[in-house]
Amino acid sequence: MNTRSDKIKEIGLIAAGIDEEYQGSTISGIIECAKEMGANISCFAAFAGVISSNRYDIGEYNIYNLINYRRLDGIILMAHTIGDPMEKEKIIRKVKRSKLPTVIFDCGDYPEFFNITTDNYKAMSEIVRHVIKVHHAKTINYISGPVSNPDAEARYEAFINVLAENGIAADSRRTFFGDFRPSDGERAVREFMRSGLSMPDAIICANDAMALAAMEELQSQGINVPEDVIVTGFDDIYNSRHTEPSLTTISRHLDNAGYTACKTLLNLIDGIAQQPMPPLDAVPVFRGSCGCCKDNSDLQTDKHRMFTLINSVRRDISLLNRITTELAETETADENFAAAAACLRELKCERFSICLCENWDNAFQNDDTSEPLVKGYTSRMSAPMILTRNGTESVKSFRSSAMHPVPLKGSGNISFFLPLHFRERCLGYYVITGSDFPLKSLLCHTLLMNISNSIENIRKLIHLSSIIKELDRLYVIDPLCGIYNRNGFIRCAGNIFRRCQQTHASVIISFIDMDGLKIINDNYGHEEGDFALRSLASAINECCKGGRICARFGGDEFIILGENASQEDIQPLESALKKQINTMSHIMNKPYELSASIGTIVAPIDDDDTLFGLITLADSLMYERKKKKKTSRYLRHD
C-alpha cells in the first residue's frame, strides 16, 4: 500500500538500451521500490546505437519527445545510457525546464539533480593496479566508453593516472573509444591488430559487454586469454561470471542502486530533504581472465538460470518467427493489427498498445505536400490495437499529451514507452504495461522492429493503392475537360453494351463534333481553344443524367451513351444539349459562338452488333449535318 500520501506518484524513467544487463538490473531495482511504495513508472526508452544507421537512431530517440513532464511528479534519469551527446543534452535541458525532482546516476555535473553515484575512479584504479602489480603487465591497451559519459570519463582518468603512478606512458594508439556496446569490443581488438603495434600484456575495458566481445574476438584469432593477453571488465554482469575464462571485473549492486534512486526520488517528491549520499560500493572481482582463481559459483543455480534463459530465448524466437510470418500475410491495417494481437497475447501483458500518429499512413496526394513526421508526435493519436487480458479494444482518437490511450487505474503500474518508426519516419509508439518483457527478453527490440516494419509495409501498400487509383484516374479521365477520355469511355461503355446485348435492350449514342475549333485557335490562340473545349465538355456533361455517360473521344469530338432508350429520347437529348451549349456560349460572352454538330441514333443490340459499329453510324449522321453548316457563323459579327 502507498503510505506516503493519497496521491499516486507518477515517475518518469528515461533510459536507453534497457535490454542490456546493466540497465535491466538497475531498472529492476527501481521497479521493486515503486511497487512497494505504490508509485507508477513510465519508462521512456530507445534502442539507439544498436544498428549502424543514423536515420534509424533519429527514429529511436524521438520517443523522448513524447514525454509530457506536466503529468509526472519526478524523473529518474539514466543519462549515461544515452550514447548521443546531443540527444542527452536535449533531454537534460527539458528535465531542467520541468523543475521536477530528479535523480540521476553517476553524474555530478548538474547540482540541481540528486546524484546516485558509484566510485568508478576508485574501483577502476584497483583493477588496473592489480593487473600491473600482481600480473606485471607493462603494455596495456584500453577500450573506453564515450568521452561524454561521466562513468567512462572517470574510469579512463583512473586508467591514465594508475599508468602514470607506475611509470607507464599512455599511448593514444592503444586506446579505443566506443559506446559501451559489445560491437565496440570486437572493433577495438581488430583495430589494435591492424595498428602494427606489439600485442599488449592486458586490455582493460570500461564495461563487461565490450570486454566479453573483445575476449571472443581475441580467441577467434587464436589469442588465448589470459595466457597471451589479460582482459578485464566493469559491472559484473551475469555473462561475465559464466564465460570461459570467467571475467575479472568490478562488481556493484545495480538493483540496489535502482532501489535507492527510486526511494530517494519519492522522498524528494514528498518534500523530504535528502543529504548527499556516499558512493555506492564497487569492488574488484578477480577471476580467470587475468589469471587469478576462477569464480566458485553455485553450479546448481547457474544450471537453472541457464535453462530458464535458453527456454525463454527459444520461446521468444518461436514467437518472433510466427509473428513475422503472420504479419507478412497481411495487406490491410486491420489485418495487421489482428495478426499482431493474436501473437502478442502470449506475452501476457496487462496491456500492450500500438499508438499511431494521425497521419501515419500518409496516403498519396496530388500535391504531395505532406512531409514525413520525424520529430515529435501529432497532437492526436489513434490506438488501433490495445491488447488486454480481457480481449482487444481500440481508441479512435486521443491526445498524445495523455501518453496512454486509456488512463491506467491504481498504483504500481509499470509502463514502457518504446518508439514505433521506420528509419527516421515516426509512425507512433508502443506502450507495454505490466510485463518485464522489454527488460528480460533478448528479442524485444527485434520483435518491435518486425511489427514496425510490417506497419510501414501496410503504409506503403496504402500509398501504392492511392497511386494506382490516381494513375487509373489519369488513364481514363481527360486532363483538359475532366470527363472520360477514349480509354475511360471504352471501359465503361463496354460494360453497358454487354449488358444491353444480353437483354437485347436499346442504346442511345450521340456523336458530337465541335464547330469552328480551328478558327478559334487561329484567331484567339490555343489557350482560348482549350477553354472552348472545356466549356463544351461542361455543357455535354450537364446533359448526362439517368446513367448516361459522356467522353471526349478525341480532339474536338465527344460522345454520349445511355441504355434502355427509345426513338422518342433522341429529340429531347439533342434539344437539351443545344440549349445547354447556347446557355454556356452566352455565359462565356466571347467573340465567338460555342457550337457543335450532333448525330444521335437509338438502336437495339443484337449479338452481331459492335460498339464501334454503332458509334460509326452516329458519327456518319453527325458528319452529314455538319456539312450543311457555314463556317462563317462560328464568328460573332459586331
Phi, psi and omega in degrees: 000152178276112183262001187276309179198171182288331182283132177284128181283136178250112183252130174264129178246122183247121184207176174219155177060045187290352178275358177272154191293322179302306181297316182299317181294318180296315181293326177301320176295320178298315181295318180302314180294317182300318180292320178298321185266001177072032178258159174258142178245129170244108183261119178257116190224142175243158175247037183290154179086353180282321181251139182282069181211114179296324180295321178294319180297324177302316178296323179290311185294342182299338182302332181289342176284349179282337190298122174258097186296337180291342179266003183247154177258341181190166185232136165251120189246111174263063187298330184289351176271350182267113190287327185278117183300322182292318178295319179299315181295322177300314181297315181298321177298317180293320178297318178299315182296331181292336182058024178278149171305132186224136173245133181236158180255133169049047179208108179264014184282348186234095184297339178286346178259145175277126188259120171263112190236154170247144181282078180300320184297310183296316183295316180292323178301317182296320184286325177292317177300321180300315181296322182282311187284315185276319186255002171060033177289135180242327177252115188230126174263160183223133174248111188258161166279185181295141184297338181279354182269126183301320178300311182298321182296315181295319182292320179293319179298319178298317179302310182298316184292321179292322174302313183297317182293343178254014175071025179254125180282131177284135180244115183301334179290344182258015177240134178239128179259119180240203183235026181071010182270151177306322181299334179293324178296318179295313181296322181297314180299318179297321179292319177299319182293326182279346187293338183084358177282160177295156178295138178284163172281331183210152172237114178267128183245144185282348171205170185289323184301316179289323181296316181296320178293322178296318178300316182296318180293319177300312183293329178292337178261014175080017179257120186272142175247125008261004187302317181264319182218132173279141176229136175230158180233202181199123174130332181056053176287169187303314184294336180293334180275345189235018170268173179232114358286158176295151193269130168288130190202188176248127180260132173217147185277090186293320180296325177293323177297317178295316179299314180298319180297316182293316180297319178298316181297317180297323175296317179297319179299322180278004177081017179271116182298140181240127177280145176306134182258152179294158178303143178288156184296141171213119186233146177293145173235112186266122184228204189290333186289347174251358179099003177275183184296152180282156181290130178268077182274164178283107185299320183294318178295319180296319180299317181295316181294320179295319177299316181298318180295313181297318180297320179294317179296317179299317179296317181292323178295318178299316178297317181298316180297317183291317182291325177298316180294315182296316182293328180295337181276347186276148181232352177232162180298317181298318178297320182297312183290326178294318179294319179297316181298319182298323181278319185290345178302333180294340181287341178057044175283154168297322180200135174231114184245136168256116182248128185241143174297151185295339179251025187301324183281331171047054185298156183300135175230155184301318184277345177051042182273345184287131179256146177295142179282125181244319184245126177081190183227156177295154184297331176239143182233166169239157176233084184291342178222113172238104183268123178236176178294339183263356181145203182236137176225179179212160176231122184291325183203135172209162181280133179296336178295338177283338179068305175275133177292330176230127182302143177279154178246144174079191184240173180075017178278129178245116183238139176248123176258117187234145187287143174241111186203167170234114192051232182274349183287120178279124176255332181162216177201163175256149169232117178248117183241137175073037178206141175266015181307315180298332181274320191266333184276136174283350186243009179303312181299316180297318180298314180294323177298321179297316179295317179300316180296323180292323178292322175296322177298320177296318178301318180291324176296319177297315178301313180296319179298320179295320179295318179298317178298319180292319177296322178295321178296317178295331180289327187252348183252133177287122186292335181279315189260344177075013174243178180306144166267190182299318180300314180296321180296313182299318180297311184285317182293329179299320178295317179297316182298315180296324179295317179292326179296322180290326183259359183057034177279165180264149175244153173247132181229123173247126175255126189236132178235126181293139179268134168075023181297320181297321180294320178297315180298316183291324185268329187235357177099159184290332177296321177291323176298319177297321178297319179296319178298317179296321180294317178296318179299321179295318178296317179296317182297326179296338182268000182262086178244166174064037175090358177285149179238156178224162182202155167272112188278342179154139176054245179252023182254138180229164182213145174237139177221137175217164182245170178054050183254166175226171181300331181291348181275347186293306185297317177298322180294313183292323178295316179296321181292316180295320180296318181293323178294317179296318179298315180297320179297321179292318180296320182297320180054052180259165178284018176218158178266144173272121185214156180208152174261141188230136172231123185234136175229154169236128183214139172289150184261118174258171183298330184273350183285150174236154180298316182290333176295318179288323177298321179298322178297314179296321179297318181296319179295318178299318184295322178298318179291325183293325182297337184277351184273156177262135180298326187296337185288350183283345179257139176285147178243130180284000000 
